[in-house]
Amino acid sequence: MRIASLVSFGFAWIVTAICAAPPIRLHPDNPRWFEWRGQATALITSAEHYGAVLNLDFDARRYLETLQRDGMNYTRIFAGTYVEPPGAFGIQRNTLAPATGRFLAPWARSDQPGYAGGGHKFDLDGFSPEYLARLKSFIGEAGQRGVVVELTLFCATYNEKQWSLHPLNPANNIQSLKVSEWRKLNTLPPGTSPEEACAASPVFAVQESLVRWLVRELNGFDNLFYEIQNEPWADNRLPGEVINPYLLDRQTWPNAVEIPTAETVAWQRAIARVIADEENRLPNRHLIAQNVANFRLALNDGDLVPEASIVNFHYAYAEAAEWNRGLNRVIGCDETGFAGREDAHYRRQAWRFLLSGGGLLNNLDYSFTVGHEDGGDTANQAPGGGSPALRRQLKDLSDFLHRFDLARLHPDPLLVARAPGVVTHALSDPGQAHAIYVQGRSPTTLTLNLAAGSWTVEWISVEDGRVLRRETVVAKAGEACALASPGFPDAVAVRILPN
């Protein structure tokens, strides 16, 4: 192993992870939020396209410095079991598409040339020390900067171009791993145990070995959780709700919810059981996340992996949180995009989702690219947005939420009795604190069901965090309280605290 690989981020002080606190977990008093390092926490970020570790040309330390500077407390990365070719999904400069020969996977390279992405083929019987050093350095540096890492272990394959670069493609490894069909990589018959899967499937045996290795090596980090698979519905889907049935010629993506098949859920369950089994032998337990659907879905028991404590949607509507409040898990939106480049859309999406009871929000930020790890590449052509300005606005959202005692906040659809011209989303600690997001036509008058007493009301700009108006109101027992808003462009936040 080259010494340069160990110090590629410039902080060779990380040799082993030392966990000074228990790993991030669901808050014991209110599991729609996290508890991390003793604090109730919402994870809110605008982060790069998952290649920070696997792309050797990406300056991960500079990237983490930027997240810390911009007030982001979370990032999502892929484990290197999947990689993209240049131009995938219309992304001009894609951190998940390394240059030829610059892809760092968890498996060791062999002495046989012939990997489609440059360099030698993979040896699936061994793991890469260079990869492990870079991964540990990244997670350790992130922890020092107050950033939680979501490590997504596997991903859908999507198409033949992606499959041509896949480490498990038999052409790319010296084992010539037997794969019957790439769409079935991450599937099992329902009810299959990990032991049965490992005995029957050479692919699952390779996957299980990797998961156990990562779980052992990363057990000491407190700023880490695992996601089983990204977008499992992409390769194996069931049709779900059509969002707008009046678009008769658009009955599929992006106007429809796509649901993973029972076989993909069974495979995820088996991987989750592998994680849990391996951690039963180790000091620490880490959260497991499951990516369940795009947009929104009222989940049933058959959709869910019991071991998963975080339920992640992509491109989430507020209903994704509202319809699943009773799960006693964090509801997350760990990818945005495909709605244009305007910051305003993604700002509105974040406020609506989190003020409806979501606990995790990752805006996919295409302004982070190789050479622009400061998040300044706002000219990058991509199917989404991201900018320094949007990160400032998301920090304002994070600051707004964390000013409350989060552990006591719950969704409160009954707080707002009337709100002409606007749509509202509210969280409350009944009788003690209220947070409201207001979106629509200005001005408006909110009619609220407040407990009797004197309250301080702050109207806060969602564009720059300024307090637009501060006032005292007195609510009377048994009477609704009317609050006239100041003018606002398209949305405003309201903080209400007792005097």
C-alpha positions, -999 to 999 in steps of 0.1 A, spaced: 0 0 0 13 35 -9 18 58 21 1 85 0 -31 66 1 -31 66 39 -27 104 40 -47 113 10 -68 137 30 -39 151 49 -48 138 83 -29 106 90 -39 108 127 -68 84 120 -55 48 124 -85 33 141 -119 48 149 -124 57 185 -160 61 195 -162 88 222 -200 85 223 -227 60 214 -235 60 177 -263 82 164 -297 66 172 -334 73 172 -343 97 200 -357 75 228 -384 100 236 -394 109 201 -382 85 173 -391 109 145 -358 126 153 -322 114 160 -302 117 192 -265 123 185 -238 132 210 -265 139 236 -286 162 215 -319 158 197 -310 162 160 -325 166 126 -301 157 98 -302 184 71 -277 188 42 -270 198 6 -243 173 -4 -224 158 -33 -235 129 -56 -221 102 -34 -186 98 -49 -165 115 -22 -146 83 -13 -147 62 -44 -135 90 -67 -98 94 -61 -97 128 -78 -123 143 -53 -107 164 -25 -128 149 3 -112 170 30 -120 203 13 -156 190 7 -160 183 44 -146 217 53 -173 232 31 -201 212 47 -189 224 82 -185 260 71 -220 260 55 -237 245 86 -245 211 71 -245 181 95 -249 151 72 -236 136 39 -245 105 19 -218 83 2 -218 51 -18 -197 22 -7 -181 16 -42 -202 -14 -51 -216 7 -80 -201 34 -102 -214 54 -132 -201 62 -166 -196 98 -177 -229 114 -188 -251 91 -167 -285 107 -159 -275 138 -178 -248 149 -152 -220 168 -169 -195 166 -140 -205 137 -119 -185 128 -87 -200 92 -90 -183 88 -125 -145 89 -118 -121 94 -147 -105 63 -162 -84 44 -136 -96 66 -107 -123 44 -93 -116 31 -58 -137 1 -49 -138 -19 -17 -124 -50 -34 -87 -55 -41 -73 -52 -76 -58 -83 -91 -27 -86 -112 -49 -92 -143 -56 -62 -166 -90 -57 -181 -114 -38 -158 -138 -18 -181 -132 14 -161 -94 12 -163 -68 -8 -144 -68 -44 -133 -98 -66 -126 -111 -70 -91 -103 -99 -68 -136 -105 -49 -119 -127 -24 -99 -97 -10 -104 -61 1 -85 -30 -6 -64 -14 22 -63 18 2 -101 20 1 -104 12 38 -79 39 47 -97 65 26 -131 55 39 -121 56 76 -103 89 71 -134 104 55 -158 92 83 -133 103 110 -128 137 95 -166 141 91 -171 132 127 -145 159 138 -165 184 118 -199 175 132 -211 156 100 -230 123 101 -222 99 72 -249 77 56 -230 48 39 -252 33 11 -240 -2 7 -255 -12 -26 -274 4 -56 -296 -5 -84 -278 -11 -117 -303 7 -140 -289 -3 -174 -263 -20 -195 -239 9 -194 -237 9 -157 -235 -29 -157 -205 -28 -180 -186 -10 -151 -200 -30 -122 -174 -48 -101 -196 -79 -100 -199 -81 -137 -181 -114 -145 -160 -96 -171 -146 -73 -144 -134 -98 -117 -110 -127 -118 -136 -150 -103 -159 -145 -133 -187 -144 -108 -218 -162 -120 -246 -136 -125 -277 -148 -142 -292 -114 -148 -280 -80 -135 -316 -69 -127 -317 -98 -101 -284 -89 -84 -302 -76 -53 -332 -100 -50 -340 -132 -31 -372 -153 -28 -393 -140 1 -385 -157 33 -349 -166 24 -325 -164 53 -289 -151 49 -276 -186 55 -298 -200 27 -289 -172 4 -252 -176 10 -254 -213 2 -275 -209 -29 -260 -177 -44 -224 -169 -52 -234 -133 -56 -250 -130 -21 -219 -147 -6 -198 -119 -20 -222 -93 -8 -224 -107 26 -186 -109 30 -183 -73 20 -210 -62 45 -195 -81 74 -160 -66 66 -173 -30 65 -194 -35 96 -165 -48 116 -140 -22 104 -164 8 110 -180 -3 143 -162 24 163 -176 54 145 -204 73 162 -213 94 131 -224 66 108 -254 47 97 -260 22 69 -284 23 41 -290 -10 25 -296 -1 -11 -302 30 -33 -334 29 -53 -342 -8 -52 -373 -1 -73 -353 9 -103 -344 -26 -114 -375 -44 -99 -406 -24 -96 -443 -26 -90 -466 2 -103 -478 25 -76 -500 56 -74 -502 78 -104 -495 113 -90 -516 133 -115 -541 109 -132 -551 137 -156 -518 133 -174 -530 104 -195 -498 100 -215 -476 101 -184 -485 70 -163 -449 62 -153 -419 81 -139 -419 109 -131 -456 109 -126 -459 77 -107 -447 61 -75 -425 30 -80 -425 3 -53 -398 -24 -48 -409 -59 -54 -412 -85 -27 -380 -101 -39 -360 -69 -35 -375 -64 0 -365 -99 9 -329 -93 -2 -328 -61 18 -341 -80 48 -313 -105 45 -286 -78 42 -301 -60 73 -299 -93 92 -263 -97 82 -255 -62 96 -274 -69 128 -258 -103 132 -223 -90 128 -229 -61 152 -241 -86 178 -205 -95 182 -193 -59 184 -195 -31 210 -217 -7 190 -250 -9 171 -256 14 141 -289 25 126 -300 9 93 -319 28 67 -342 14 40 -349 33 7 -386 25 1 -400 45 -28 -400 78 -47 -424 107 -40 -448 93 -14 -463 60 -3 -485 49 26 -463 20 38 -476 -14 49 -457 -41 68 -448 -59 37 -429 -29 24 -406 -27 55 -375 -43 67 -380 -48 105 -344 -41 113 -345 -7 96 -350 23 118 -349 49 90 -373 50 61 -360 70 32 -379 84 2 -365 101 -29 -380 133 -42 -403 132 -12 -436 150 -9 -448 161 25 -473 132 24 -443 108 27 -439 120 63 -476 127 70 -489 93 59 -463 74 79 -463 92 112 -472 61 132 -441 40 122 -420 53 151 -390 56 128 -373 85 112 -388 94 78 -362 107 55 -358 123 21 -322 113 12 -323 125 -24 -338 154 -42 -336 164 -79 -353 161 -113 -373 193 -107 -351 218 -124 -322 238 -112 -339 266 -92 -330 267 -55 -365 279 -45 -381 245 -54 -357 226 -32 -359 251 -4 -397 247 -4 -395 210 -6 -372 208 24 -394 231 46 -426 212 37 -411 178 43 -394 186 76 -422 207 90 -445 177 82 -425 154 105 -395 143 84 -363 139 103 -337 138 75 -332 158 44 -304 155 18 -306 179 -11 -285 164 -39 -261 193 -47 -245 192 -81 -224 223 -74 -198 199 -57 -176 185 -85 -139 175 -89 -120 208 -86 -150 225 -70 -152 207 -37 -161 241 -22 -196 237 -38 -192 265 -63 -198 248 -96 -232 263 -102 -228 259 -140 -227 221 -138 -254 206 -161 -274 181 -141 -310 171 -133 -311 191 -101 -298 221 -83 -274 231 -55 -255 263 -47 -239 282 -18 -271 302 -16 -293 271 -11 -269 258 15 -273 291 34 -311 287 33 -310 251 44 -288 262 73 -315 288 82 -340 259 82 -317 238 104 -312 267 128 -349 273 130 -356 237 140 -328 233 164 -338 265 183 -367 243 196 -365 213 220 -368 189 191 -374 159 212 -407 175 222 -419 185 187 -446 164 169 -466 171 138 -497 191 146 -523 192 119 -549 208 143 -529 239 152 -539 260 122 -577 262 120 -578 285 90 -551 299 66 -566 316 36 -545 316 4 -517 295 19 -508 259 28 -493 253 63 -473 225 79 -468 226 117 -449 210 145 -458 216 182 -449 209 217 -484 215 229 -488 245 252 -451 252 250 -439 258 214 -451 259 178 -432 259 145 -452 267 113 -442 268 76 -466 289 55 -465 288 17 -487 306 -8 -501 340 -14 -492 369 8 -505 384 31 -526 360 51 -542 357 85 -535 324 104 -563 314 128 -546 292 155 -557 269 183 -533 282 209 -533 275 246 -544 304 268 -516 327 277 -491 353 264 -470 342 234 -441 357 214 -446 353 177 -417 356 152 -423 358 115 -390 346 98 -378 349 63 -371 315 47 -348 332 22 -323 347 46 -334 338 82 -342 374 92 -370 381 117 -395 400 97 -417 408 126 -418 400 163 -450 405 183 -467 395 215 -502 380 213 -525 369 241 -546 338 235 -579 333 254 -592 300 266 -617 285 242 -610 311 215 -590 309 183 -562 334 179 -558 353 147 -523 363 135 -520 387 105 -488 380 86 -463 405 72 -458 404 34 -436 376 21 -425 365 -14 -438 329 -15 -433 315 20 -426 324 56 -418 305 88 -434 312 122 -419 305 156 -443 308 186 -429 305 222 -446 313 255 -437 345 274 
